[in-house]
């Protein structure tokens, strides 16, 4: 309520300043002056609610937390000292024994 009164007062002040500079004949026909007076009685427009951004941010944080949780679980499930390279079997040797010996 207070913001509406402040905004209305500011618009009335703008209208008074404009009317004070103009001669009476021009002030009566001035559309901009009438716009200031008309706008003084209207409440200022409320900003639109942006719930989509907040929801997207929360969803992103939740996905990140779940990914971090599962990555942590995978790290703790693997015994210490083992890495992904040691888990894989080594390929068979391609060197054939020399039959001439």
Order of alpha helices (4+ residues) and beta strands (2+ residues): alpha-alpha-alpha-alpha-alpha
